[in-house]
Amino acid sequence: MLPEAVLITPLSRFQNACFTLIGDSKQLPPYVGTQAIPLAVELCSQSALDIANRRGNTPTCPIQIVYRPHVNMMLLNSEVFYEGTLVCGTPPEHRMAVLQRMRMPNPSIPVAFVDVPSGAIQPVTRSSKMKPKPEPSTSSFATSSSRDSTAARLWSSLSTRTRSSSVNNF
């Protein structure tokens, strides 16, 4: 896997070469750490995949099967972002093999919030002299405005289980 900036040299050197760009245009956009330079924000907040898709002549293949998230989280993402088209590719017995090795606060809830100390955040470049600012370790979630949606039912189910759980702090 190559960072997008690394693609510039090979693409300019081998102009007639074919290549495959794999990504997910529905993921969070790239993070730009400064808002002070509008042109930098505009250029750095676009992925190569989004630029290729805007051209309109790029063949695409939609994501259908996902393996990393827990099936309940995958269903939430599928409903909210993918019109219900995603399928979980990890069999339950494989997922349980991993979860049994982990010490989840509440095994019936497939979510854990991990507090990352502010000192664990490091600058991306060696030349960066800026110290990262500590960020609060709070999380907020929003549900779909339609209470009938699968996403709202899933979130409501997770929230209810969390409130009734004896584990208050993750």
C-alpha positions as CSV (number, residue, x, y, z in Angstrom):
1,M,0.0,0.0,0.0
2,L,1.4,3.4,-1.0
3,P,0.6,6.8,0.2
4,E,-1.1,8.8,-2.6
5,A,1.8,11.3,-2.8
6,V,4.2,8.5,-3.7
7,L,2.1,7.7,-6.8
8,I,3.2,11.0,-8.5
9,T,6.6,9.8,-9.6
10,P,5.7,6.5,-11.1
11,L,2.5,7.9,-12.8
12,S,4.5,10.7,-14.4
13,R,7.3,8.4,-15.4
14,F,5.1,5.7,-17.0
15,Q,2.4,7.7,-18.6
16,N,0.9,4.8,-20.6
17,A,0.9,2.3,-17.7
18,C,-2.3,0.9,-16.3
19,F,-2.8,0.7,-12.5
20,T,-5.5,-0.2,-10.0
21,L,-6.6,2.2,-7.3
22,I,-8.4,0.5,-4.5
23,G,-10.3,2.5,-1.9
24,D,-13.6,3.5,-0.4
25,S,-15.0,6.9,-1.3
26,K,-17.4,6.7,1.6
27,Q,-14.7,6.6,4.3
28,L,-13.8,9.6,6.3
29,P,-12.0,12.1,4.1
30,P,-8.2,12.8,4.6
31,Y,-7.5,15.0,7.7
32,V,-5.8,18.3,7.0
33,G,-4.2,19.7,10.2
34,T,-4.4,23.3,9.2
35,Q,-7.2,25.5,8.0
36,A,-5.0,28.6,7.6
37,I,-4.0,27.8,4.0
38,P,-7.2,27.3,2.0
39,L,-5.4,26.0,-1.1
40,A,-3.6,23.4,1.0
41,V,-6.8,22.3,2.6
42,E,-8.5,22.1,-0.9
43,L,-5.7,20.0,-2.4
44,C,-4.9,17.8,0.6
45,S,-8.5,16.9,1.4
46,Q,-9.2,15.2,-1.9
47,S,-8.3,11.6,-2.4
48,A,-6.9,10.2,-5.7
49,L,-10.0,7.9,-5.7
50,D,-12.4,10.9,-5.5
51,I,-10.6,12.7,-8.3
52,A,-10.7,9.6,-10.5
53,N,-14.4,9.1,-9.8
54,R,-15.2,12.7,-10.7
55,R,-13.7,12.2,-14.2
56,G,-16.6,9.8,-14.8
57,N,-14.7,7.5,-17.2
58,T,-13.2,5.3,-14.4
59,P,-14.5,1.7,-14.1
60,T,-15.5,1.0,-10.5
61,C,-16.5,-2.0,-8.5
62,P,-18.6,-1.4,-5.4
63,I,-17.7,-2.8,-2.0
64,Q,-20.0,-5.7,-1.1
65,I,-18.2,-7.8,1.6
66,V,-16.4,-6.4,4.6
67,Y,-14.3,-8.3,7.1
68,R,-13.0,-6.0,9.8
69,P,-15.9,-4.6,11.7
70,H,-18.2,-6.6,14.0
71,V,-21.4,-7.6,12.2
72,N,-23.5,-5.2,14.2
73,M,-21.3,-2.2,13.4
74,M,-21.1,-3.4,9.8
75,L,-25.0,-3.4,9.6
76,L,-25.0,0.2,11.0
77,N,-22.5,1.4,8.3
78,S,-24.4,-0.6,5.7
79,E,-27.7,1.0,6.5
80,V,-26.4,4.6,6.9
81,F,-23.8,4.8,4.1
82,Y,-24.2,1.9,1.7
83,E,-28.0,1.6,1.3
84,G,-28.0,-1.7,3.1
85,T,-25.8,-3.5,0.5
86,L,-22.8,-4.6,2.7
87,V,-22.4,-8.2,3.8
88,C,-20.2,-9.4,6.7
89,G,-17.5,-11.8,5.4
90,T,-16.2,-12.9,8.8
91,P,-17.9,-16.1,10.0
92,P,-19.2,-15.8,13.6
93,E,-16.9,-18.6,14.8
94,H,-13.8,-16.7,13.5
95,R,-14.9,-13.5,15.2
96,M,-15.5,-15.3,18.5
97,A,-12.0,-16.8,18.3
98,V,-10.6,-13.2,18.3
99,L,-13.1,-11.8,20.9
100,Q,-12.4,-14.6,23.3
101,R,-8.7,-13.6,23.4
102,M,-9.6,-10.0,24.1
103,R,-10.9,-8.7,27.4
104,M,-13.9,-6.7,26.4
105,P,-15.6,-4.9,29.3
106,N,-19.0,-6.4,28.2
107,P,-18.7,-9.3,25.7
108,S,-22.3,-8.8,24.6
109,I,-21.6,-5.3,23.3
110,P,-19.1,-5.3,20.3
111,V,-17.8,-1.8,21.1
112,A,-14.9,-0.7,23.3
113,F,-13.9,2.9,23.8
114,V,-10.1,3.2,24.3
115,D,-8.7,6.3,26.0
116,V,-5.5,7.2,24.2
117,P,-3.2,9.4,26.3
118,S,-2.4,12.7,24.6
119,G,1.3,11.9,24.6
120,A,0.6,8.9,22.3
121,I,-0.2,11.2,19.4
122,Q,2.9,11.9,17.3
123,P,3.4,14.2,14.4
124,V,3.5,12.6,11.0
125,T,6.7,14.3,9.8
126,R,10.0,14.4,11.6
127,S,10.4,18.1,10.8
128,S,7.3,19.0,12.8
129,K,8.1,21.0,15.9
130,M,4.5,21.4,17.0
131,K,3.4,19.6,20.2
132,P,0.0,17.9,19.8
133,K,-2.8,19.4,21.9
134,P,-4.4,17.0,24.3
135,E,-8.0,16.2,23.1
136,P,-10.8,15.2,25.4
137,S,-11.5,11.4,25.4
138,T,-15.2,11.7,24.8
139,S,-17.2,10.3,22.0
140,S,-20.5,11.4,20.6
141,F,-22.8,9.5,18.3
142,A,-25.7,10.6,16.2
143,T,-28.5,8.4,15.0
144,S,-30.6,8.6,12.0
145,S,-33.6,10.9,12.2
146,S,-35.9,8.1,11.2
147,R,-36.5,5.9,14.2
148,D,-37.7,3.1,11.9
149,S,-34.3,2.7,10.3
150,T,-32.0,-0.3,11.0
151,A,-29.3,2.1,12.1
152,A,-31.5,3.7,14.7
153,R,-32.7,0.3,16.0
154,L,-29.1,-0.9,16.2
155,W,-27.9,2.2,18.0
156,S,-30.8,2.1,20.3
157,S,-30.1,-1.6,21.1
158,L,-26.4,-0.9,21.8
159,S,-27.3,2.2,23.9
160,T,-29.9,0.2,26.0
161,R,-27.4,-2.6,26.6
162,T,-24.8,-0.1,27.6
163,R,-27.1,1.6,30.1
164,S,-28.2,-1.7,31.6
165,S,-24.6,-3.0,31.8
166,S,-22.7,-3.0,35.1
167,V,-19.7,-1.6,33.2
168,N,-20.1,2.2,33.2
169,N,-16.6,3.3,32.0
170,F,-14.9,1.6,29.2
